[in-house]
Amino acid sequence: MIPRLSLIALAFAAFATQASAFEISSPSVSNGKWDAKYLGDKPGCGGKSVSIELAWKDPPGGTKSYALTMFDPDAGGGKGFWHWLAWNIPASAKGLAEGVGSKGGKRLPRGAVSGTGDVGHAGYFGPCPPAGSGMHHYVFTLYALGEAKLRTPENPSPEMVSVAAKSQALGEASVTYTYGR
């Protein structure tokens, strides 16, 4: 009986390791190296705020849309800074091409919404930590939602978008990239 239970346990373990996890990544950033075009476009940042390419795979079953946030928890003396918010991204999307979040997010997939981050306008704003402030962590979080539209109040704050996405998520995937100057 023990050998049979061992075989069952082994088979279950093999099956469990084959199950894929919901993941997000970017080929645009490598080892803390950001091309200048991805950096912030305000004076002193040195960039153009071209949004990085993102790809994801293995979302939870029942996913009907996605919400995306980009947050720097190291900015503002630990208060953090919201760099990018987008939601109602269709479930058929497997990623976002380079530049789709730029210029107010007008190139996002049809029906997607681009939220206003801490820079004061909608769309992607690239990394721009104060010189000498050390390495900053840029956390991209993708929420898989069970509804086609994220339930938020009109003109939501970044915090409201984040809370709504987290509370409505079937699952989430995050990746963190660093940058300092």
Backbone hydrogen bonds, N-H to C=O, Kabsch-Sander energy under -0.5 kcal/mol:
donor,donor_aa,acceptor,acceptor_aa,energy
5,L,1,M,-2.1
6,S,2,I,-2.4
7,L,3,P,-2.2
8,I,4,R,-2.2
9,A,5,L,-2.7
10,L,6,S,-2.6
11,A,7,L,-2.5
12,F,8,I,-2.5
13,A,9,A,-2.4
14,A,10,L,-2.3
15,F,11,A,-2.3
16,A,12,F,-2.6
17,T,13,A,-1.9
18,Q,14,A,-0.9
18,Q,15,F,-0.6
19,A,15,F,-0.9
23,E,57,K,-2.1
25,S,55,A,-2.5
28,S,53,E,-0.6
30,S,33,K,-1.6
33,K,30,S,-2.2
34,W,32,G,-0.7
38,Y,35,D,-1.9
39,L,36,A,-1.4
40,G,127,P,-2.5
45,C,42,K,-2.3
46,G,42,K,-0.6
47,G,40,G,-1.9
48,K,36,A,-0.5
48,K,37,K,-0.7
49,S,39,L,-3.0
50,V,37,K,-2.6
51,S,49,S,-0.6
54,L,96,L,-2.7
55,A,25,S,-2.6
56,W,94,K,-2.6
57,K,23,E,-1.9
63,T,60,P,-1.3
64,K,145,L,-3.5
65,S,145,L,-1.3
66,Y,89,I,-2.1
67,A,143,Y,-1.8
68,L,86,A,-3.9
69,T,141,T,-2.3
70,M,84,W,-2.3
71,F,139,V,-2.2
72,D,81,F,-2.8
75,A,72,D,-1.0
78,G,75,A,-1.0
79,K,76,G,-1.1
80,G,75,A,-3.1
81,F,72,D,-1.3
83,H,70,M,-2.6
83,H,81,F,-0.7
84,W,70,M,-1.4
86,A,68,L,-2.3
87,W,113,V,-2.3
88,N,66,Y,-0.6
89,I,66,Y,-2.1
91,A,64,K,-1.1
93,A,90,P,-1.9
96,L,54,L,-2.2
99,G,51,S,-2.4
100,V,97,A,-1.8
102,S,99,G,-1.1
105,G,102,S,-1.2
106,K,102,S,-0.6
106,K,103,K,-0.9
107,R,100,V,-0.9
108,L,105,G,-1.8
112,A,109,P,-2.3
113,V,87,W,-3.3
115,G,85,L,-2.4
115,G,113,V,-0.6
117,G,115,G,-0.6
117,G,121,H,-1.5
118,D,82,W,-2.0
119,V,82,W,-0.5
120,G,117,G,-1.6
123,G,115,G,-1.3
124,Y,101,G,-2.6
125,F,83,H,-1.3
133,S,130,P,-2.1
136,H,179,Y,-2.8
138,Y,136,H,-0.5
138,Y,177,Y,-3.5
139,V,71,F,-3.1
139,V,137,H,-0.7
140,F,138,Y,-0.7
140,F,175,V,-3.0
141,T,69,T,-2.6
141,T,139,V,-0.6
142,L,173,A,-3.2
143,Y,67,A,-3.3
143,Y,141,T,-0.5
144,A,142,L,-0.5
144,A,171,G,-2.7
145,L,65,S,-3.2
145,L,143,Y,-0.6
146,G,168,Q,-1.0
152,T,150,L,-0.9
161,V,157,S,-2.1
162,S,158,P,-2.5
163,V,159,E,-2.6
164,A,160,M,-2.7
165,A,161,V,-2.8
166,K,162,S,-2.5
167,S,163,V,-2.5
168,Q,164,A,-1.6
169,A,165,A,-0.7
169,A,166,K,-0.7
170,L,144,A,-3.6
171,G,144,A,-1.1
173,A,142,L,-2.4
175,V,140,F,-2.1
177,Y,138,Y,-2.2
179,Y,136,H,-1.9
